[in-house]
């Protein structure tokens, strides 16, 4: 069986301790990142649509970095949106973060509510493969 390790970046300990899930699991050379939402290090909702999208990507980047990976290692992206009309803006933000080729596979899903609290508009889940 492949060894599994919880990835908990500094500042996300409350996620693991209070909400009881790992921000990511590293299994072999694969990193499975839990859905990242637009909340800051104090677990507060970031205001503004683009700002939330940016914060979700910054959180994704933080988790990947803690696992020894980067955004260029992402092979699969799943995003959840409370308003699919946000996709053009989301794609602009996404392309600032994921500019490598080939681009990862991507699935966008409409969702009624995210993060268990009203106000969150996007959640980003990813799979990354470490080189070697």
C-alpha positions in Angstrom: 0.0 0.0 0.0 1.3 3.5 -0.9 2.2 5.6 2.1 -0.2 8.5 2.7 0.8 11.8 4.3 -1.5 14.7 5.3 -0.3 18.0 4.0 -1.1 20.9 6.3 0.5 24.2 5.4 1.3 26.8 8.1 -1.9 28.8 8.6 -4.2 25.9 7.8 -3.9 23.9 11.0 -7.5 24.9 12.0 -8.8 23.2 8.8 -7.3 19.9 10.0 -8.0 20.3 13.7 -11.5 22.0 13.7 -13.1 21.0 10.4 -11.3 17.6 10.3 -10.0 17.3 6.8 -6.5 17.5 5.3 -5.9 20.4 2.9 -4.1 17.7 0.8 -3.0 14.1 0.9 0.3 13.0 -0.7 0.2 9.4 -1.8 3.4 8.3 -3.6 4.2 11.1 -6.1 0.5 12.2 -6.4 -1.0 15.1 -4.4 -4.7 15.3 -3.9 -5.7 18.8 -2.9 -9.0 19.4 -1.1 -11.2 22.1 -2.4 -9.8 25.5 -1.7 -12.1 28.5 -1.2 -11.6 32.2 -0.9 -10.9 32.5 2.8 -7.8 34.1 4.3 -5.4 32.7 6.9 -7.8 33.8 9.7 -10.5 31.7 8.0 -12.5 34.8 6.9 -14.3 35.2 3.6 -12.5 37.5 1.2 -14.8 40.1 -0.3 -15.1 40.6 -4.1 -15.6 38.0 -6.8 -12.1 38.3 -8.4 -10.5 38.6 -5.0 -12.1 35.4 -3.9 -10.9 33.6 -7.0 -7.4 34.9 -6.5 -7.4 33.8 -2.8 -8.6 30.3 -3.7 -5.7 30.0 -6.1 -3.3 31.4 -3.5 -4.6 28.8 -1.1 -4.1 26.1 -3.7 -0.5 27.3 -4.3 0.2 27.3 -0.6 -1.0 23.7 -0.2 1.0 22.5 -3.2 4.1 24.3 -2.0 3.8 22.6 1.4 3.7 19.2 -0.5 6.8 20.1 -2.5 4.8 20.8 -5.7 3.8 23.8 -7.7 1.0 24.9 -9.9 2.9 23.5 -13.0 2.5 20.0 -11.5 -1.3 20.2 -11.6 -2.8 17.6 -14.0 -6.5 17.8 -13.1 -8.6 20.7 -11.8 -12.2 20.6 -10.6 -13.9 23.9 -9.8 -17.3 24.5 -8.2 -19.1 27.8 -8.9 -22.2 29.2 -7.3 -22.8 31.3 -10.5 -21.6 29.8 -13.8 -21.8 33.3 -15.3 -18.5 33.9 -13.4 -16.7 31.5 -15.7 -15.2 34.1 -18.1 -13.7 36.0 -15.1 -12.6 32.7 -13.4 -10.8 31.6 -16.6 -8.9 34.9 -16.7 -7.8 34.4 -13.1 -7.0 30.7 -13.7 -4.9 31.5 -16.8 -2.7 33.8 -14.6 -2.0 30.9 -12.3 -2.0 28.0 -14.8 -0.1 29.3 -17.8 2.0 26.1 -18.4 1.4 23.7 -21.3 -0.1 21.4 -21.5 -2.9 22.9 -19.4 -4.5 20.5 -16.9 -7.7 18.7 -17.4 -10.6 20.9 -16.1 -14.1 20.2 -14.9 -16.4 23.1 -13.8 -19.5 22.3 -11.8 -22.4 24.5 -10.7 -23.1 24.3 -7.0 -25.8 25.9 -4.8 -23.5 26.7 -1.8 -19.8 26.3 -1.0 -17.8 26.1 2.2 -20.8 25.6 4.4 -21.4 29.4 4.6 -23.2 31.8 2.3 -20.9 34.1 0.3 -18.3 31.8 -1.1 -18.5 31.7 -4.9 -15.7 29.3 -6.0 -13.9 26.2 -4.8 -10.9 24.7 -6.4 -9.9 21.0 -6.1 -6.7 19.7 -7.8 -4.6 16.7 -8.4 -0.8 17.2 -9.0 1.9 14.8 -9.9 5.4 15.3 -8.6 8.1 14.9 -11.3 10.3 11.7 -11.1 
